[in-house]
């Protein structure tokens, strides 16, 4: 192949790849709404309020992406999905984004052809038991009956943990978070195990939360985050940098209350680039230059979302822990906006 033909082929390939990469963003814009898969009901993370409107920490990711794309955080169609439906709904195009307490793993990333765009909550698997059971450690659970959602990483972690500690258990399989809670409260199992954040959410909704205790052991790493299909890098960038914007804004002190003032220009070049004052980052990602301003005005930064939905002053009562900013001893760290 001569040089001119070769270069021409490269150009065509690059243009084709670019057109394919832009497909999801274009489709979302054309539809006028973001289709976002969420948990059917986990207090603090994703659950409909009294008016049937979804609220929560994971829901705020959906709202933030909608704010970035449309300038309107309400332009979201929420699709409630149980753990067995979530990946199929994403791969078939039923949803554009999955923001449903999903653990980032090798198989889910590589084999299932998903693209995790970041971690919005660093979690780990724990156990909750009735106080009346009289145990204070997961290592006292030999022979216990355990409610476990099938098709999840928690199912696999449970088997590994009991095997490693030479203990036996009887699984009580359930399909959903709601079924797990009802079975546990009805006494169908001694123990319920899932992500520690979900245990805190579940306990907050019990009629008598003080009758139940979350055991101290955390038996796994559960980096939870939003994901998209692996075939569209440009759409992945939109979701990834939306999350990064919320994290970076907290670090830089940009809030929903002061973003309007800061958008007029500051002495910090990175803030100016983020807020569209300079640099043209919006053009690079296919969004208006004020896309981060819209996110922060309508949804807030990472810390605001955390405290509003699951923080220590909410019924969920979670401390920041690993989800604190890196400079405060946590794991949150957004790449530079440059």
N, C-alpha and C positions, 0 to 999 in steps of 0.2 A: 504493500500500500504506500503510495507516495505521501509526502509530508502534508500537502494541502488537503488531500482526502482524509488523512488521519485526523488532522486538526478539525476538519469539518464534522467528522464523526463524533469527536469529543464534544464539540459545541452542541450538536443535536442531543447527545446523551445528557449533557449538563442541563439544557433547557427542558428536556423531558423530565429529568429528576426534579428540577425546580418546580415544574407544573404539578407533578405528583405530590411534592412536599407541601404545596400550598392548598391542597384539596380540602382538608378538613376545616381550616380556617375559613376558606371561601364558602364551604357548605354551611357552616355555623352562621356566618353573616347572612347568607341567603335565606336561611330558615328563620332568622330573627330571634332565635332562642338557643341557649346552650342546654343540651340534654345531659344531665349529670346523674350518675348512679350513686345512690346513698344507702346507708343502713335504714331499714324500715323503722327502727326505733331504739336508739341508745341515748338516754338522757345526757345532755351536755355536748354530745358529738353530732347526732343527727336524730331529730324526732319532730313530728308535727306539733305545733302549739295548739291552743284552744280553738284557733281559727283555721286549723288545718295547714298552716304555713310551716314549712320545714325551717328549723333553727338549729344551730350548733357549731362546734369547732370545725368539723369536717365540712359542714354546709357552707361555712364562710369561704372555703377554697372555691367552691362552685360560684358563689356570689362574687368573689374577687376576680375570677376569670371572666365572668360576664361583664363586670365593671370595666375590665381592661379592653374587652372586645367591643362592647356596645356603649360604654359610658353609662350603663344602667345595670346595677347589681340585681335587679328583680327579673331580668330576662333569663330565667332558668326554669327548665322543666325538670322537676325532680322525679327520678325513677327509683322507687324503693326496691332493693334487691337483697335476697338472702345470700349466704356464702356460696351456695351451689350455682347460683345464676350469674354472679358478677362478671366472671371472665368471659363467658359466652356472650353476654349482653354487650360487652365491649368489643369483642372480636367481630360480631355480626353487624356492628354499627347502630345497634339500638340506642347506645349512649355514646357521647363524644368524650367523656371524661368520667373516670371512676374515682370518687372521693369517699371511700367506705372502709375505714379502719382495716386496711389490707397490708399484710406483712410483705416486705420486699425480700424475695428469695431468689436463688439462682434459677430454679426451674420455672418459676413464674415469669422471670425476666427473659431468660434465654429460650426455654422450650415452648412456653405459651405465647411467645412473641409479643410481650407487653413492654412498655417503656415506663419505668418508674421515674418520675421527674424530681424526686427529692423525698425528704422525710419531714413530715409535719408533726409527728409525735414519736419520740423514742420510748418504747414500752417494753414490757417483759411479761411472761405468763405467770399467773399466780393462782391461789386457791382461796375460796371462801367456804366457811363451814358455819353451822349453827353453834353458838356458844355452848349449848347443851350437850354437844358431842364430846366436849371436854378435852380437845386436843389443842396444842399450841404450836405444832410444827407439822409441816407436810410429811416429815419422816415418820410420823405416827399414824399414817393413813393406810398401812398394810391391810388389805382385805376390804377396803372401802368401796362403795358404789359411787361412781363419778359421772355426773352429767357432762357430756362433751358434744360440741357441734361437729358433725361429720364433714369431711372434706376441707378441713382447716389445718393450719400448722399446729394448733393447740392439740389436736388429736395425736399427731406424730410426736410432739414434745412430751406429752403425757406418757406414752408408751416408753420412750427413751428414759425418762426420769425414773419411772417405777422399775424398769429393768436394771438401770445402773445402781439402784439402791436395794436390789433383791426383794422387791415388794410386789404383791399382786393387787389387782383391782378388778372390779366388774364395771364395764362401761355401760352407761345408759345413753344410747345415741339419741340426739335431738337434731332437728333440722335448722332451727333458728334461735336467735338470742332470746326472743320472747318465750319460746317453748322451754328453753333451758331454765329460765327463771321460774316459770310456773311449775315445772317438774321438781325443781329444787325446793321451792316453797311448800309444795305438796308432800314433801318427804320421799319422793321417788328415788332420791340419791342422797348420799351423805355429804357430797362435795360437789361444788361447781367450779370448773377451771376454765379460764380464758384470759385475755389480756388484763393486766392489773387495772388499767384505766376503765375498762368495761365493767370489771367487778365493782369499782367505786361507783360507777354510774348506776349499776343494778341495785347496789345496796342503798343508794340514796332514795330509790323509789319504793323500797320495802316499807310496809306499814310500821314495823318496829325495827329500824336499822340496828339498834343497839343489841338486838338478839343474835347478831351475826358478826363474825370476825374474819378479816382477811389475814391469812397466815403470812409470816414474814418472808418465806422463800420466794424468790423470783428465779424461775428455772430456765429461762430462755432469753434471747435477744429478739425483740419484735420491733424492727424499724417500720413504722406505719407511714404510708404516704399515698398521694394521688398518682394515678397512672393513665396512660393513653395507649393506643395501638402503636406497635413498633414501626409501622410502615410510613410514618409521617413525622419527620424530624422537625419541620417548621411548627407544627401544632404542638409537639412536645416542648419546643422552646417557649411558646406562649404560656403553657401551664407551668413549666419550670421557673421561668423568670417572674411569673406572678407570685409564686411562693417565695422566691428569693427576694422580691421587692418587699414583701411583708416582713421578712426576717431582717433584711438590711435596714429598713426604715426604723425598726425598734432600736437597733444598734446605734443608728445615727441620730436618734431623738426626734424623728418625724412622726407626728401623730395625726389623728383625724382632726384634732383641734387646731394644730398649727400649720398643717400642710398648705393651706391657702396663702398664708404669709410667706412661707418658705418658697413657694412656687413663683414668687415675684423675684427670686434670686437671692443667693447667699454667698458667703466667702468660701464655702466648701465646694470644690469642683465636682466631687462625686454626687453630692445632693443635687447640684444643678443638672448633672447628666440624668440622674434618676427622674427628676421632676420635669424634664423636657425643656429646661431653660437653655441648654446648650448640648451639642453632641449628636442630635438626631437619632437617638437610640430607637425611638418609636418606628421610624421609617425602616430600620434594619429588621424589625420583627413583624412588620406588617400591621402596626397599630398606630393610633394617633399619638402624637408626642406627649400628650398629657395622660397616657394610660395609667401610669403609677399614681398620679394625682387622683384619678377616679377611684382606683383601688383603695387608697388611704382615706379619701373623703367619705366613701360609702361603706367601707368594711372596717378600716383601721389597720394598724400594724399587727404583727404577730402577737405581741404582748397584750394588746387591747383585746384581740379575739380570744386569747387564752383566758384572761381574767374574766371576761364577760361570760364565757360559756362553761369553763371547767375549773376555774381558779379557786383559791382557798376561801373566797367569800361567797362561793356558790354552793348549792347542795352537794355537788360532786366533790368539792374540797381538795383538789389536787395541788400539790406544790409544784414549782417549776422543775426542780430536780435536774435530770439530764436535759430537759427542754429549756434550760436557761441559756442565755447568750454565752458564747465561748469566753468572753471576758469576765463572766460571772461564774465560771466553773462548769458550765453546761456544754452541750455539743452543738448548739446552733451556730452556724457559720455560713454566711452567704458569700459567694464569689463576688469580686469587685464589679461594680457597674462602670466599666471603662472599655 
